[in-house]
Amino acid sequence: MVKKIVLPPQEGKPSDVEEIKAASNYLRGTLAESMEEELSAGISDWDNRLMKFHGSYLQDDRDQRQERERKKLEPAYQFMVRVRMPGGVANPKQWLKLDELSDKYGNGTFKITTRQTIQFHGILKWNMKKHMQELNSVLFDTIAACGDVNRNVMCNANPFQSTLHKEVFELSSKISEHLLPRTNAYYEIWLDKEKVVDTQEEQEPIYGELYLPRKFKIGIAIPPANDVDVFSQDIGLIAVLEDDKLVGFNVAIGGGMGMTHGDTATYPQLSRVIGYTPKENIVDVCEKIMTVQRDYGNRSVRKNARFKYTVDRLGLDNVKKEIEKRLGYEFEEAKPYEFKHTGDRYGWIKGDDGKYHFTLFIQNGRVADFENYPLKTALREIAQIHKGEFRFTGNQNVVIANVGARGKKAIEEIIEKYQLTDSANYSALRRNSIACVALPTCGLAMAESERYLPSLIEKIETLLDENGLREQDITIRMSGCPNGCSRAAMGEIGFIGKGPGKYNMYLGASHAGYRLNKIYKENIGEEEILASLKPIFEHYAKERLDGEYFGDFVIRAGYVEAVTDGRNYHNKVNV
């Protein structure tokens, strides 16, 4: 029997964003008019708030800000566009279109995100509709890639068990489709579909006219690989197998990475397992969990509006009971599981279906032609002959998947022609690195990330080499701000930007993704970063236990306290 509980409503005046959503006529606002207006390359803040639901943000090139201000010009406005790609899978035709559009309308590159999709940067306002329509021509859209809705659903890229990946990928797509907004606004504004005249006929059966209080994220992991960082998700689904067949999921709720510097009421948090459910129920389970956040999330203070705060405010057991009430049944007891790592495994792998899969390291997810490393050109040539698919990973890499024996030989020739690496020449630290975009396009960035982390790693590698640690797997994450797009709070070494050239340094997360890190040094630059890490690496090299990961060692050695509950993230000592 399902136990009943009455949860207290969230109090407080709705935020300005809630008012914008309420007045938007189901996400239309004046977006169509703003995009046709030619006096400015930008749009109003009101419309930019709605633009997020359509998968895009208005940004500007911050490298040009001062010069343009000096010349009394408006900022160098441009748009970031994020594709909705549940499970992170693209076919070769779609890859070639992504490649083409990055040159045609973007900055000549595209970025693989930490949620298994891609972002375009540098798209001008006058090209936005054409860009969206060309994406649609290969069955891609950008609906709900941003905004206060369910975001891109992640799933394990799993090249080992191809049959299992197919099933999990299909489930991620079903969840994504089920939780999509039903408004016709996207199709009217970008694809010139017929406008709904009577909006009284238009309904949002799951979201309602206010949608969610904040973004919502779902990820599916298949143990022992935790490449989606399942405990960082609002809903983390942990696959349960019997005889190598998917039977259901352990369900974890209430994870999230973002916080605000100086505000201890905000913090990263890990999702917590509340039980098990058979796979047939999982779409409905995700809906019911999300509706609890819809009804009880904080709509007054956006920095406390994520589901993790709802769970912590109301209590995990109380939220679980409310979910069960909506489902009409109780969760089963969670099944045993074990994660061993959050990283990718590089090079060629033969799957259980006899097909081959090549995982390629792509530093910080940036697909571009670099000096002496024409990565984008090489991947274009592979897409022109590839008969399988491309899978993006949660670590910003790409798997060239489902390759037959004949195709493998042809792809190997391209890999050799362009000297693509299977990561053998990189340190284990670099292979386990993630960085967000940050400057120059992200308006929230306080410090560099993608443009800086590779050079910082090069200097850290010198310290690793001195201590024989070059091949020791250590996760390192960098974010230009505390919003957490690179999941920096889950890095064994994490950096979060504080200001130009300055970062908070965090240590001690679990290599398998079970634990958050904790602050070790605050507001430090490169010189102090290296000086701080040097003695720790020396200590680790001399006194680590057999098989002991760096994150576990720094806790055992007393450098930081272990954090398994985000409410202890800012405390000097856990409570």
RODO-2510 file (C-alpha; in nm, 4 decimals, decimal comma):
residues 575
     n   res          X          Y          Z
     1     m     0,0000     0,0000     0,0000
     2     v     0,1294     0,3454    -0,0925
     3     k     0,1788     0,5696     0,2103
     4     k     0,0203     0,9120     0,1785
     5     i     0,1919     1,2321     0,2778
     6     v     0,1023     1,5987     0,2376
     7     l     0,3962     1,8131     0,1281
     8     p     0,4082     2,1845     0,2123
     9     p     0,3791     2,4204    -0,0869
    10     q     0,6695     2,6434    -0,1838
    11     e     0,6106     2,9986    -0,0650
    12     g     0,7257     3,3307    -0,2060
    13     k     0,6574     3,5692    -0,4932
    14     p     0,7249     3,4166    -0,8364
    15     s     1,0468     3,5344    -0,9995
    16     d     1,0534     3,7545    -1,3093
    17     v     1,1274     3,4483    -1,5222
    18     e     0,8064     3,2839    -1,4014
    19     e     0,6140     3,5925    -1,5095
    20     i     0,7845     3,5852    -1,8498
    21     k     0,6844     3,2221    -1,8995
    22     a     0,3264     3,2901    -1,7902
    23     a     0,2921     3,5763    -2,0387
    24     s     0,4749     3,4006    -2,3230
    25     n     0,1758     3,2317    -2,4864
    26     y     0,3431     2,8924    -2,4578
    27     l     0,6983     3,0078    -2,5370
    28     r     0,6143     3,2365    -2,8282
    29     g     0,6545     3,5790    -2,6721
    30     t     0,7707     3,8239    -2,9383
    31     l     1,0488     3,5957    -3,0609
    32     a     0,9277     3,5844    -3,4210
    33     e     0,9168     3,9645    -3,4372
    34     s     1,2551     4,0004    -3,2636
    35     m     1,4240     3,7701    -3,5127
    36     e     1,2900     3,9748    -3,8042
    37     e     1,3951     4,3109    -3,6558
    38     e     1,7100     4,4331    -3,8354
    39     l     1,8286     4,7283    -3,6244
    40     s     2,0205     4,5094    -3,3806
    41     a     2,1989     4,1754    -3,4043
    42     g     2,0588     4,0957    -3,0592
    43     i     1,7181     4,0424    -2,9020
    44     s     1,5567     4,1604    -2,5791
    45     d     1,6332     3,9945    -2,2475
    46     w     1,2672     3,8899    -2,2325
    47     d     1,2920     3,7051    -2,5622
    48     n     1,6326     3,5632    -2,4762
    49     r     1,4756     3,3995    -2,1714
    50     l     1,2311     3,2274    -2,4048
    51     m     1,4970     3,1538    -2,6676
    52     k     1,6510     2,9014    -2,4268
    53     f     1,3445     2,6775    -2,4601
    54     h     1,4130     2,6763    -2,8339
    55     g     1,7672     2,5487    -2,7754
    56     s     1,9642     2,8697    -2,8088
    57     y     2,1283     3,1495    -2,6094
    58     l     2,2127     3,5000    -2,7221
    59     q     2,5822     3,5591    -2,6523
    60     d     2,8507     3,8019    -2,7590
    61     d     3,2213     3,7741    -2,8324
    62     r     3,3717     3,8946    -2,5051
    63     d     3,7155     3,9263    -2,6655
    64     q     3,5701     4,2166    -2,8661
    65     r     3,3710     4,3867    -2,5890
    66     q     3,6125     4,6610    -2,4865
    67     e     3,7048     4,7541    -2,8414
    68     r     3,3422     4,7692    -2,9494
    69     e     3,2505     4,9756    -2,6435
    70     r     3,5335     5,2152    -2,7287
    71     k     3,3915     5,2502    -3,0788
    72     k     3,0391     5,2907    -2,9366
    73     l     2,9193     4,9760    -3,1124
    74     e     2,6790     4,7221    -2,9712
    75     p     2,8344     4,3943    -2,8529
    76     a     2,9333     4,1387    -3,1190
    77     y     2,6097     3,9472    -3,0728
    78     q     2,5857     3,5873    -3,1868
    79     f     2,3865     3,2813    -3,0923
    80     m     2,4832     2,9477    -2,9458
    81     v     2,2613     2,6680    -3,0765
    82     r     2,2428     2,3314    -2,9006
    83     v     2,1031     2,0239    -3,0763
    84     r     1,8620     1,7859    -2,9035
    85     m     2,0243     1,4462    -2,9399
    86     p     1,8972     1,1944    -2,6809
    87     g     2,1598     0,9291    -2,6171
    88     g     2,4127     1,1231    -2,8245
    89     v     2,3803     0,9342    -3,1544
    90     a     2,4167     1,0768    -3,5064
    91     n     2,4261     0,8951    -3,8382
    92     p     2,6906     0,9846    -4,1027
    93     k     2,4478     1,2048    -4,2991
    94     q     2,3701     1,4004    -3,9838
    95     w     2,7409     1,4315    -3,8985
    96     l     2,8111     1,5780    -4,2415
    97     k     2,5306     1,8302    -4,1913
    98     l     2,6730     1,9331    -3,8518
    99     d     3,0112     1,9773    -4,0191
   100     e     2,8616     2,1787    -4,3046
   101     l     2,6536     2,4080    -4,0834
   102     s     2,9476     2,4889    -3,8565
   103     d     3,1235     2,6355    -4,1609
   104     k     2,8181     2,7816    -4,3313
   105     y     2,6696     2,9705    -4,0364
   106     g     2,8965     2,9158    -3,7342
   107     n     3,2591     2,9771    -3,6413
   108     g     3,3938     2,6788    -3,8342
   109     t     3,3938     2,4457    -3,5334
   110     f     3,1457     2,2655    -3,3137
   111     k     3,1611     2,1579    -2,9512
   112     i     3,0719     1,8161    -2,8114
   113     t     2,9034     1,8862    -2,4791
   114     t     2,9125     1,6961    -2,1504
   115     r     2,5507     1,5932    -2,2180
   116     q     2,6279     1,4016    -2,5386
   117     t     2,5148     1,6572    -2,7897
   118     i     2,6766     1,9377    -2,9863
   119     q     2,6747     2,3156    -2,9751
   120     f     2,7317     2,5635    -3,2554
   121     h     2,8778     2,9034    -3,1740
   122     g     2,8951     3,2275    -3,3687
   123     i     2,5613     3,2055    -3,5494
   124     l     2,4279     3,5463    -3,6497
   125     k     2,0676     3,6431    -3,5962
   126     w     1,9909     3,6651    -3,9697
   127     n     2,1091     3,3067    -4,0198
   128     m     1,9249     3,1480    -3,7295
   129     k     1,6089     3,0384    -3,9107
   130     k     1,8054     2,8937    -4,2040
   131     h     2,0289     2,7107    -3,9579
   132     m     1,7322     2,5599    -3,7727
   133     q     1,5637     2,4547    -4,0958
   134     e     1,8760     2,2840    -4,2274
   135     l     1,9097     2,0933    -3,8996
   136     n     1,5489     1,9847    -3,9430
   137     s     1,6305     1,8539    -4,2924
   138     v     1,8348     1,5732    -4,1306
   139     l     1,5769     1,5126    -3,8547
   140     f     1,7521     1,7166    -3,5869
   141     d     1,5869     1,9840    -3,3757
   142     t     1,6841     2,2011    -3,0808
   143     i     1,3582     2,1861    -2,8837
   144     a     1,4180     2,1868    -2,5076
   145     a     1,7959     2,1677    -2,5460
   146     c     1,8001     2,4563    -2,2952
   147     g     1,5396     2,6162    -2,0681
   148     d     1,3242     2,5121    -1,7719
   149     v     1,2378     2,1710    -1,9127
   150     n     1,3847     1,8234    -1,9329
   151     r     1,7175     1,8567    -2,1165
   152     n     1,9073     1,6136    -2,3402
   153     v     1,8676     1,2619    -2,1992
   154     m     2,2049     1,0912    -2,1632
   155     c     2,2862     0,7227    -2,1935
   156     n     2,5992     0,5118    -2,1697
   157     a     2,7886     0,5059    -2,5021
   158     n     2,8801     0,1398    -2,4249
   159     p     3,0797     0,0034    -2,7201
   160     f     3,1209    -0,3349    -2,5490
   161     q     2,7569    -0,4492    -2,5398
   162     s     2,6103    -0,3188    -2,8641
   163     t     2,2745    -0,4936    -2,8290
   164     l     2,2292    -0,3509    -2,4801
   165     h     2,3308    -0,0031    -2,5977
   166     k     2,0617    -0,0160    -2,8661
   167     e     1,7930    -0,0864    -2,6054
   168     v     1,9148     0,1779    -2,3617
   169     f     1,9498     0,4327    -2,6422
   170     e     1,5920     0,3656    -2,7528
   171     l     1,4738     0,4165    -2,3945
   172     s     1,6580     0,7491    -2,3721
   173     s     1,4796     0,8574    -2,6909
   174     k     1,1410     0,7482    -2,5533
   175     i     1,1968     0,9440    -2,2323
   176     s     1,3058     1,2498    -2,4308
   177     e     1,0063     1,2367    -2,6653
   178     h     0,7608     1,1817    -2,3799
   179     l     0,8925     1,4797    -2,1841
   180     l     0,9119     1,7220    -2,4778
   181     p     0,7031     2,0396    -2,4531
   182     r     0,3913     2,0127    -2,6687
   183     t     0,3684     2,3789    -2,7714
   184     n     0,3744     2,4460    -3,1447
   185     a     0,5872     2,7586    -3,0952
   186     y     0,9156     2,6068    -3,2179
   187     y     0,7593     2,4842    -3,5415
   188     e     0,5859     2,8163    -3,6085
   189     i     0,8883     3,0382    -3,5435
   190     w     1,1665     2,8338    -3,7039
   191     l     0,9989     2,5949    -3,9484
   192     d     0,7159     2,8215    -4,0721
   193     k     0,4443     2,5806    -3,9675
   194     e     0,0847     2,6985    -3,9479
   195     k     0,0187     2,9021    -3,6355
   196     v    -0,2217     2,7718    -3,3737
   197     v    -0,4949     3,0361    -3,3787
   198     d    -0,6766     2,9437    -3,0588
   199     t    -0,4178     2,8805    -2,7890
   200     q    -0,6957     2,7640    -2,5599
   201     e    -0,6809     2,4454    -2,7652
   202     e    -0,3093     2,4154    -2,6998
   203     q    -0,2171     2,2322    -2,3847
   204     e     0,0985     2,1321    -2,2007
   205     p    -0,0349     1,8172    -2,0324
   206     i     0,2850     1,7523    -1,8371
   207     y     0,4425     2,0940    -1,7918
   208     g     0,1544     2,3402    -1,7733
   209     e     0,2021     2,6992    -1,8884
   210     l     0,4867     2,7671    -1,6405
   211     y     0,6941     2,4623    -1,7348
   212     l     0,9495     2,3672    -1,4637
   213     p     1,1081     2,5933    -1,2003
   214     r     1,4541     2,5200    -1,3523
   215     k     1,6293     2,2824    -1,5895
   216     f     1,5959     1,9091    -1,5371
   217     k     1,8472     1,6408    -1,6343
   218     i     1,8221     1,2635    -1,6786
   219     g     2,1018     1,0137    -1,7423
   220     i     2,1209     0,6353    -1,7870
   221     a     2,4326     0,4432    -1,6798
   222     i     2,5244     0,0789    -1,7346
   223     p     2,7585    -0,0447    -1,4585
   224     p     3,0527    -0,0727    -1,4313
   225     a     3,0850     0,2361    -1,6574
   226     n     2,9576     0,5652    -1,5149
   227     d     3,0466     0,7843    -1,8129
   228     v     2,7231     0,9844    -1,7732
   229     d     2,8077     1,0781    -1,4106
   230     v     2,4751     0,9293    -1,3080
   231     f     2,4811     1,0820    -0,9582
   232     s     2,5056     1,4335    -1,1019
   233     q     2,1600     1,4016    -1,2603
   234     d     1,8167     1,5103    -1,1383
   235     i     1,7178     1,1536    -1,2235
   236     g     1,9946     0,8964    -1,2461
   237     l     1,8925     0,5604    -1,3891
   238     i     2,1277     0,2716    -1,3107
   239     a     2,0710    -0,0228    -1,5428
   240     v     2,0134    -0,3617    -1,3811
   241     l     2,1014    -0,6672    -1,5890
   242     e     2,0158    -1,0340    -1,5565
   243     d     2,2017    -1,2733    -1,7888
   244     d     2,3312    -0,9660    -1,9767
   245     k     1,9745    -0,8509    -2,0476
   246     l     1,8233    -0,5245    -1,9252
   247     v     1,5445    -0,5885    -1,6737
   248     g     1,5069    -0,2551    -1,4962
   249     f     1,6703     0,0381    -1,3220
   250     n     1,7735     0,1567    -0,9813
   251     v     1,6366     0,5108    -0,9606
   252     a     1,8376     0,7938    -0,8025
   253     i     1,7017     1,1473    -0,7581
   254     g     1,8175     1,4947    -0,6659
   255     g     2,1625     1,5443    -0,8172
   256     g     2,2971     1,8637    -0,9713
   257     m     2,6236     2,0540    -1,0070
   258     g     2,5567     2,4278    -1,0040
   259     m     2,6142     2,6685    -0,7160
   260     t     2,6858     3,0372    -0,6534
   261     h     3,0196     3,1575    -0,5181
   262     g     2,9829     3,2873    -0,1627
   263     d     2,6309     3,1524    -0,1115
   264     t     2,6389     2,8443     0,1110
   265     a     2,2672     2,7865     0,0501
   266     t     2,3724     2,6696    -0,2967
   267     y     2,5865     2,3620    -0,3540
   268     p     2,6469     2,0658    -0,5850
   269     q     2,4635     1,7525    -0,4796
   270     l     2,4617     1,3803    -0,5554
   271     s     2,1445     1,1979    -0,6497
   272     r     2,0364     0,9321    -0,4026
   273     v     1,8952     0,5887    -0,4858
   274     i     1,5301     0,5489    -0,3813
   275     g     1,4583     0,2035    -0,5224
   276     y     1,4247    -0,0212    -0,8248
   277     t     1,1640    -0,0366    -1,1009
   278     p     1,1216    -0,2691    -1,4024
   279     k     1,2210    -0,1184    -1,7373
   280     e     0,8589    -0,1150    -1,8595
   281     n     0,7763     0,1531    -1,6002
   282     i     1,0686     0,3855    -1,6534
   283     v     0,9111     0,6482    -1,8811
   284     d     0,6181     0,6939    -1,6426
   285     v     0,8532     0,6978    -1,3425
   286     c     1,0527     0,9823    -1,4992
   287     e     0,7344     1,1778    -1,5673
   288     k     0,6018     1,1395    -1,2134
   289     i     0,9345     1,2418    -1,0582
   290     m     0,9495     1,5464    -1,2818
   291     t     0,5950     1,6513    -1,1914
   292     v     0,6886     1,6535    -0,8227
   293     q     0,9548     1,9106    -0,9097
   294     r     0,7016     2,0981    -1,1245
   295     d     0,4623     2,1261    -0,8308
   296     y     0,7004     2,1740    -0,5372
   297     g     1,0144     2,3338    -0,6809
   298     n     1,1142     2,6864    -0,5784
   299     r     0,9716     2,9361    -0,8291
   300     s     1,0780     3,2404    -0,6275
   301     v     1,4572     3,2078    -0,6050
   302     r     1,6082     3,0587    -0,9194
   303     k     1,9415     2,9753    -0,7615
   304     n     1,7501     2,7435    -0,5255
   305     a     1,5079     2,6133    -0,7868
   306     r     1,6766     2,2891    -0,8943
   307     f     1,5253     1,9566    -0,7899
   308     k     1,8183     1,8842    -0,5553
   309     y     1,7037     2,1696    -0,3296
   310     t     1,3437     2,0488    -0,3443
   311     v     1,4549     1,7034    -0,2290
   312     d     1,6753     1,8437     0,0476
   313     r     1,4073     2,0894     0,1657
   314     l     1,1231     1,8379     0,1762
   315     g     1,3286     1,5322     0,2702
   316     l     1,4260     1,2359     0,0530
   317     d     1,1763     0,9965     0,2123
   318     n     0,8907     1,2444     0,1786
   319     v     0,9676     1,3070    -0,1887
   320     k     0,9921     0,9329    -0,2507
   321     k     0,6479     0,8812    -0,0936
   322     e     0,5000     1,1581    -0,3074
   323     i     0,6428     0,9962    -0,6212
   324     e     0,4995     0,6602    -0,5159
   325     k     0,1610     0,8213    -0,4519
   326     r     0,1568     0,9553    -0,8069
   327     l     0,2689     0,6204    -0,9478
   328     g     0,0187     0,4224    -0,7438
   329     y     0,2766     0,1708    -0,6244
   330     e     0,5967     0,1542    -0,4209
   331     f     0,9479     0,1121    -0,5555
   332     e     1,1128    -0,2234    -0,5043
   333     e     1,4307    -0,2454    -0,2991
   334     a     1,7360    -0,1301    -0,4957
   335     k     1,9445    -0,4012    -0,6627
   336     p     2,3226    -0,4349    -0,6097
   337     y     2,5481    -0,2448    -0,8523
   338     e     2,9071    -0,1251    -0,8760
   339     f     3,0694     0,1495    -1,0809
   340     k     3,4425     0,1409    -1,1503
   341     h     3,5146     0,4542    -1,3534
   342     t     3,3631     0,7605    -1,5202
   343     g     3,6024     0,7771    -1,8146
   344     d     3,6025     0,6433    -2,1691
   345     r     3,8064     0,3526    -2,3043
   346     y     3,9937     0,4548    -2,6187
   347     g     4,0873     0,2828    -2,9433
   348     w     3,9232    -0,0122    -3,1191
   349     i     3,6812    -0,2419    -2,9362
   350     k     3,4879    -0,5362    -3,0783
   351     g     3,1272    -0,5426    -2,9604
   352     d     2,9133    -0,8434    -2,8762
   353     d     2,7515    -0,8176    -3,2201
   354     g     3,0827    -0,8568    -3,4026
   355     k     3,0955    -0,4895    -3,5059
   356     y     3,3923    -0,2655    -3,4270
   357     h     3,3891     0,0654    -3,2405
   358     f     3,6651     0,3261    -3,2279
   359     t     3,6616     0,5739    -2,9375
   360     l     3,8520     0,8894    -3,0284
   361     f     3,9766     1,1370    -2,7685
   362     i     3,8644     1,4897    -2,8599
   363     q     4,0255     1,7398    -2,6276
   364     n     3,7520     1,9366    -2,4508
   365     g     3,5083     1,8259    -2,7207
   366     r     3,6181     2,0840    -2,9778
   367     v     3,5836     1,9522    -3,3333
   368     a     3,8034     2,1754    -3,5480
   369     d     4,1000     2,1673    -3,7822
   370     f     4,3960     2,2515    -3,5612
   371     e     4,7475     2,3333    -3,6749
   372     n     4,9149     2,0026    -3,7681
   373     y     4,6020     1,8160    -3,6586
   374     p     4,3140     1,8363    -3,9134
   375     l     4,0619     1,6630    -3,6879
   376     k     3,7483     1,8060    -3,8472
   377     t     3,8600     1,7170    -4,1985
   378     a     3,9489     1,3632    -4,0908
   379     l     3,6099     1,3052    -3,9273
   380     r     3,4370     1,4445    -4,2364
   381     e     3,6188     1,1918    -4,4544
   382     i     3,5263     0,9133    -4,2141
   383     a     3,1598     1,0209    -4,2246
   384     q     3,1680     1,0082    -4,6051
   385     i     3,2480     0,6338    -4,6014
   386     h     3,1087     0,5228    -4,2634
   387     k     2,8020     0,2949    -4,2673
   388     g     2,7387     0,2921    -3,8927
   389     e     2,6895     0,5793    -3,6497
   390     f     2,8692     0,8319    -3,4331
   391     r     2,8127     0,8277    -3,0569
   392     f     2,9029     1,1240    -2,8410
   393     t     3,0145     1,0484    -2,4859
   394     g     2,9567     1,2363    -2,1621
   395     n     3,3322     1,3006    -2,1571
   396     q     3,3178     1,5051    -2,4814
   397     n     3,4617     1,2301    -2,6991
   398     v     3,3231     1,0459    -3,0022
   399     v     3,2772     0,6762    -3,0759
   400     i     3,2870     0,5775    -3,4432
   401     a     3,0437     0,2922    -3,3896
   402     n     2,9069    -0,0142    -3,5671
   403     v     3,1918    -0,0561    -3,8129
   404     g     3,2127    -0,3752    -4,0207
   405     a     3,5418    -0,5519    -4,0917
   406     r     3,5737    -0,3971    -4,4389
   407     g     3,4811    -0,0527    -4,3132
   408     k     3,7323    -0,0838    -4,0307
   409     k     4,0209    -0,1102    -4,2760
   410     a     3,9071     0,1985    -4,4678
   411     i     3,8605     0,4014    -4,1485
   412     e     4,2007     0,2908    -4,0193
   413     e     4,3557     0,4290    -4,3386
   414     i     4,1994     0,7706    -4,2696
   415     i     4,3123     0,7580    -3,9059
   416     e     4,6667     0,6885    -4,0228
   417     k     4,6499     0,9480    -4,3025
   418     y     4,5602     1,2279    -4,0602
   419     q     4,7561     1,0907    -3,7651
   420     l     4,4495     1,0746    -3,5452
   421     t     4,5514     0,9429    -3,2094
   422     d     4,3938     0,6604    -3,0155
   423     s     4,5069     0,8607    -2,7100
   424     a     4,8263     0,6582    -2,6654
   425     n     5,0363     0,9731    -2,6863
   426     y     4,8397     1,1580    -2,4189
   427     s     4,8778     1,1337    -2,0433
   428     a     4,6022     0,9564    -1,8502
   429     l     4,5228     1,2915    -1,6859
   430     r     4,4578     1,4559    -2,0236
   431     r     4,2485     1,1594    -2,1383
   432     n     4,0313     1,2120    -1,8283
   433     s     3,9902     1,5887    -1,8688
   434     i     3,6745     1,7924    -1,9296
   435     a     3,6369     2,1677    -1,9810
   436     c     3,3365     2,3875    -2,0538
   437     v     3,3419     2,6549    -2,3262
   438     a     3,3747     2,9597    -2,0959
   439     l     3,5411     3,2582    -2,2672
   440     p     3,4973     3,4175    -2,5121
   441     t     3,1325     3,3246    -2,5764
   442     c     2,9772     3,2276    -2,2424
   443     g     2,8311     3,5288    -2,0656
   444     l     2,8633     3,3626    -1,7239
   445     a     3,2341     3,2771    -1,7419
   446     m     3,4546     3,4368    -1,4756
   447     a     3,7735     3,2737    -1,6047
   448     e     3,9063     3,0736    -1,8987
   449     s     3,8374     2,7018    -1,9241
   450     e     3,8551     2,5297    -2,2650
   451     r     4,1227     2,7696    -2,3926
   452     y     4,3356     2,7292    -2,0783
   453     l     4,3039     2,3752    -1,9424
   454     p     4,5187     2,2051    -2,2121
   455     s     4,8190     2,4268    -2,1339
   456     l     4,7706     2,3866    -1,7580
   457     i     4,7598     2,0093    -1,8016
   458     e     5,0881     2,0257    -1,9917
   459     k     5,2512     2,1815    -1,6855
   460     i     5,0822     1,9369    -1,4485
   461     e     5,2078     1,6529    -1,6694
   462     t     5,5632     1,7580    -1,5872
   463     l     5,4850     1,6997    -1,2191
   464     l     5,3272     1,3648    -1,2985
   465     d     5,6300     1,2592    -1,5046
   466     e     5,8613     1,3470    -1,2159
   467     n     5,6681     1,1023    -0,9983
   468     g     5,6010     0,8217    -1,2456
   469     l     5,2290     0,9028    -1,2598
   470     r     5,1821     0,9762    -1,6308
   471     e     4,9667     0,6662    -1,6851
   472     q     4,7702     0,6975    -1,3601
   473     d     4,4036     0,7701    -1,4369
   474     i     4,3034     1,0944    -1,2606
   475     t     3,9900     1,2896    -1,3518
   476     i     4,0415     1,6642    -1,3925
   477     r     3,7576     1,9070    -1,4656
   478     m     3,7542     2,2833    -1,5196
   479     s     3,4609     2,5269    -1,5277
   480     g     3,4849     2,8973    -1,5974
   481     c     3,2081     2,9659    -1,3443
   482     p     3,0287     2,7746    -1,0660
   483     n     2,7318     2,6692    -1,2821
   484     g     2,8910     2,3275    -1,3275
   485     c     2,8639     2,2516    -1,7008
   486     s     3,1868     2,0472    -1,6901
   487     r     3,0775     1,8745    -1,3673
   488     a     3,3906     2,0136    -1,2006
   489     a     3,2596     1,9132    -0,8573
   490     m     3,2954     1,5494    -0,9683
   491     g     3,6645     1,5793    -1,0596
   492     e     3,9368     1,4195    -0,8498
   493     i     4,0990     1,7539    -0,9295
   494     g     3,8477     2,0293    -0,9986
   495     f     3,8896     2,3959    -1,0901
   496     i     3,6084     2,6517    -1,0788
   497     g     3,6752     3,0025    -1,2076
   498     k     3,6691     3,2969    -0,9662
   499     g     3,8126     3,5725    -1,1857
   500     p     4,0650     3,6261    -1,4668
   501     g     4,3400     3,3676    -1,4125
   502     k     4,2050     3,2686    -1,0693
   503     y     4,0370     2,9454    -0,9620
   504     n     3,9141     2,7586    -0,6590
   505     m     4,0884     2,4204    -0,6518
   506     y     3,8953     2,1186    -0,5271
   507     l     4,0219     1,7682    -0,4500
   508     g     3,8836     1,4310    -0,3500
   509     a     3,5996     1,3227    -0,5774
   510     s     3,5568     0,9538    -0,6478
   511     h     3,7062     0,8164    -0,9693
   512     a     3,3862     0,6136    -1,0086
   513     g     3,1557     0,9114    -0,9479
   514     y     3,0233     0,8255    -0,6001
   515     r     3,1611     1,1321    -0,4180
   516     l     3,1960     1,5092    -0,4588
   517     n     3,5266     1,6894    -0,4199
   518     k     3,5963     1,9595    -0,1587
   519     i     3,7754     2,2925    -0,1704
   520     y     4,1495     2,2756    -0,1036
   521     k     4,2734     2,6198    -0,2108
   522     e     4,0720     2,9314    -0,2908
   523     n     4,1246     3,1972    -0,5570
   524     i     4,4672     3,0821    -0,6769
   525     g     4,6559     3,1244    -1,0035
   526     e     4,8718     2,8889    -1,2039
   527     e     5,1881     2,9247    -0,9973
   528     e     5,0104     2,8319    -0,6742
   529     i     4,8139     2,5537    -0,8445
   530     l     5,1367     2,3835    -0,9490
   531     a     5,3062     2,4515    -0,6154
   532     s     5,0080     2,2987    -0,4332
   533     l     4,9888     1,9854    -0,6470
   534     k     5,3618     1,9089    -0,6504
   535     p     5,3956     1,7790    -0,2902
   536     i     5,0626     1,5956    -0,3093
   537     f     5,1741     1,4057    -0,6200
   538     e     5,5044     1,3223    -0,4490
   539     h     5,3153     1,1951    -0,1444
   540     y     5,0727     0,9964    -0,3605
   541     a     5,3519     0,8337    -0,5621
   542     k     5,5296     0,7185    -0,2462
   543     e     5,2421     0,6129    -0,0205
   544     r     4,9414     0,5172    -0,2319
   545     l     4,7931     0,1757    -0,1740
   546     d     4,7733    -0,0810    -0,4509
   547     g     4,4982     0,0305    -0,6902
   548     e     4,4216     0,3446    -0,4878
   549     y     4,2918     0,6331    -0,6959
   550     f     4,4094     0,9889    -0,6392
   551     g     4,0721     1,1089    -0,5089
   552     d     4,0643     0,8343    -0,2479
   553     f     4,4247     0,8987    -0,1454
   554     v     4,3844     1,2712    -0,0743
   555     i     4,1012     1,1866     0,1649
   556     r     4,2896     0,9059     0,3388
   557     a     4,5950     1,1329     0,3675
   558     g     4,3852     1,4127     0,5217
   559     y     4,4135     1,6803     0,2534
   560     v     4,0330     1,7178     0,2364
   561     e     3,7230     1,5667     0,3968
   562     a     3,5087     1,3191     0,2016
   563     v     3,1824     1,4706     0,0742
   564     t     2,8913     1,2406    -0,0060
   565     d     2,6206     1,4973     0,0733
   566     g     2,6349     1,8376    -0,0955
   567     r     2,5067     2,0087     0,2185
   568     n     2,8582     1,9505     0,3562
   569     y     3,0310     2,0947     0,0492
   570     h     3,1159     2,4311     0,2033
   571     n     3,1749     2,3139     0,5608
   572     k     3,5298     2,3005     0,6924
   573     v     3,4282     1,9812     0,8722
   574     n     3,1361     1,7621     0,7691
   575     v     2,8285     1,7665     0,9893
***
